[in-house]
Amino acid sequence: MDPSLQCSICPRWLASLQGLVMHEEAHGLHRGDARG
């Protein structure tokens, strides 16, 4: 899955795996498919 497709509001956070985790926590997603 392309993480850039999950949220068009936070592209700079999605630039890294750690950013993706911060992105999930910030948006309260915590979805299994996003953690891979």
Backbone hydrogen bonds in HBPLUS format (Angstrom, degrees):
<---DONOR---> <-ACCEPTOR-->    atom                        ^
c    i                          cat <-CA-CA->   ^        H-A-AA   ^      H-
h    n   atom  resd res      DA  || num        DHA   H-A  angle D-A-AA Bond
n    s   type  num  typ     dist DA aas  dist angle  dist       angle   num
A0005-LEU N   A0002-ASP O   2.92 MM   3  5.71 164.7  1.95 124.9 130.0     1
A0006-GLN N   A0003-PRO O   3.07 MM   3  5.42 160.5  2.11 111.1 117.2     2
A0020-LEU N   A0016-SER O   2.90 MM   4  6.22 137.9  2.08 140.9 153.0     3
A0020-LEU N   A0017-LEU O   3.03 MM   3  4.95 121.8  2.39  91.1 106.3     4
A0021-VAL N   A0017-LEU O   3.11 MM   4  6.50 148.7  2.21 146.7 154.1     5
A0022-MET N   A0018-GLN O   3.00 MM   4  6.33 162.3  2.04 150.7 155.2     6
A0023-HIS N   A0019-GLY O   2.79 MM   4  5.92 148.7  1.88 140.5 150.2     7
A0024-GLU N   A0020-LEU O   2.90 MM   4  6.15 153.7  1.97 144.5 150.5     8
A0025-GLU N   A0021-VAL O   3.00 MM   4  6.28 165.8  2.02 153.5 156.5     9
A0026-ALA N   A0022-MET O   2.87 MM   4  5.99 155.6  1.93 146.7 154.0    10
A0027-HIS N   A0023-HIS O   3.04 MM   4  6.20 148.3  2.15 144.5 152.2    11
A0028-GLY N   A0024-GLU O   2.73 MM   4  5.69 114.0  2.16 139.3 157.5    12
A0029-LEU N   A0024-GLU O   2.99 MM   5  5.06 153.6  2.06 139.2 143.4    13
A0034-ALA N   A0031-ARG O   3.09 MM   3  5.37 135.7  2.30 103.5 115.5    14
A0035-ARG N   A0031-ARG O   3.25 MM   4  6.63 137.2  2.45 144.3 156.0    15
A0035-ARG N   A0032-GLY O   3.15 MM   3  5.20 131.2  2.40  96.0 108.8    16
A0036-GLY N   A0032-GLY O   3.06 MM   4  6.28 136.6  2.25 144.5 156.2    17
